[in-house]
């Protein structure tokens, strides 16, 4: 079992920045994929960014150049630095590691 705890969401004006954190604990394996997904009201959950144990990263086209995913040296915490935020980035952001999910953190971008 793996527990994922997210933090860092909030309300920000368009053009602003937020940094999300996701701390993993429990039965953690060295081979993994960790990622951030988001779900806006009335929409499906979508991948925002992911990072593997080898450091390979992927991004949704809508966030490329604005968001950066990274991890700490222990590889148990993943961050999502979100810059130049837009109102359409408003959603609940979920951390994911393999088959496990966090509880979600709300990000609201006002215009």
C-alpha positions as CSV (number, residue, x, y, z in Angstrom):
1,X,0.0,0.0,0.0
2,X,1.2,3.5,-0.9
3,X,-0.1,6.7,0.6
4,X,0.1,10.0,-1.4
5,X,-0.5,13.3,0.3
6,X,-0.8,16.4,-1.9
7,X,-0.4,20.1,-0.9
8,X,0.1,23.5,-2.4
9,X,-3.2,24.1,-4.2
10,X,-5.1,27.4,-3.8
11,X,-6.5,30.5,-5.5
12,X,-4.3,32.5,-7.8
13,X,-4.8,35.2,-10.4
14,X,-4.1,34.5,-14.0
15,X,-0.4,34.8,-14.8
16,X,0.5,33.7,-11.3
17,X,2.3,30.6,-10.0
18,X,1.7,27.7,-7.7
19,X,3.8,24.8,-6.6
20,X,2.1,21.5,-5.8
21,X,3.8,18.8,-3.8
22,X,3.0,15.1,-3.4
23,X,4.7,13.0,-0.7
24,X,4.6,9.2,-1.1
25,X,4.9,6.8,1.8
26,X,4.4,3.1,2.4
27,X,5.5,0.3,0.2
28,X,7.5,2.2,-2.3
29,X,9.4,0.5,-5.1
30,X,12.3,1.9,-6.9
31,X,10.8,1.5,-10.3
32,X,7.8,3.8,-10.7
33,X,5.9,6.5,-12.6
34,X,4.6,9.5,-10.7
35,X,2.4,12.0,-12.2
36,X,-0.1,14.8,-11.8
37,X,-3.6,14.6,-13.3
38,X,-6.4,17.1,-13.2
39,X,-10.1,17.1,-13.5
40,X,-12.2,20.1,-14.2
41,X,-16.0,20.2,-13.6
42,X,-17.8,18.2,-16.3
43,X,-14.6,17.0,-17.8
44,X,-12.6,13.8,-17.7
45,X,-9.5,13.4,-15.7
46,X,-6.4,14.1,-17.8
47,X,-2.7,13.7,-17.5
48,X,-0.8,16.9,-16.8
49,X,2.7,15.7,-16.3
50,X,4.6,12.6,-15.3
51,X,8.1,11.5,-14.3
52,X,9.7,8.0,-14.1
53,X,12.3,6.6,-11.9
54,X,14.8,7.2,-14.8
55,X,13.9,10.9,-14.9
56,X,11.9,10.7,-18.1
57,X,9.2,13.4,-18.2
58,X,6.0,13.9,-20.2
59,X,3.7,16.9,-20.4
60,X,0.3,17.6,-21.8
61,X,0.5,19.9,-24.7
62,X,-1.6,22.5,-22.9
63,X,1.0,22.9,-20.1
64,X,4.3,22.6,-22.0
65,X,6.6,25.5,-21.3
66,X,4.5,26.6,-18.3
67,X,4.6,23.6,-15.9
68,X,7.6,21.6,-14.7
69,X,7.5,18.3,-12.9
70,X,10.4,17.4,-10.6
71,X,11.3,15.1,-7.7
72,X,13.4,15.2,-4.6
73,X,16.6,13.1,-4.1
74,X,14.7,10.5,-2.1
75,X,12.4,10.1,-5.0
76,X,9.4,10.0,-2.7
77,X,8.2,13.6,-3.3
78,X,7.2,15.0,-6.6
79,X,6.6,18.6,-7.4
80,X,4.6,20.5,-10.0
81,X,5.7,24.0,-10.6
82,X,3.0,25.8,-12.4
83,X,3.7,29.2,-14.0
84,X,1.8,31.5,-16.2
85,X,-1.4,30.0,-14.9
86,X,-4.6,30.4,-16.9
87,X,-8.3,30.2,-15.9
88,X,-8.5,27.0,-17.9
89,X,-6.0,25.4,-15.5
90,X,-8.7,25.5,-12.8
91,X,-9.3,21.9,-11.7
92,X,-8.7,19.4,-8.9
93,X,-5.2,18.2,-9.2
94,X,-4.4,14.6,-8.3
95,X,-1.1,12.9,-7.6
96,X,-0.6,9.4,-8.9
97,X,2.0,6.8,-8.4
98,X,1.5,3.5,-10.2
99,X,-2.0,2.5,-9.2
100,X,-2.3,4.8,-6.2
101,X,-4.0,8.2,-6.0
102,X,-3.9,11.1,-3.7
103,X,-7.0,12.9,-2.4
104,X,-6.7,15.8,-4.7
105,X,-6.0,19.5,-4.2
106,X,-8.0,22.3,-5.7
107,X,-6.3,24.9,-8.0
108,X,-8.4,27.9,-8.9
109,X,-7.2,30.5,-11.4
110,X,-9.2,33.7,-11.5
111,X,-9.3,35.9,-14.6
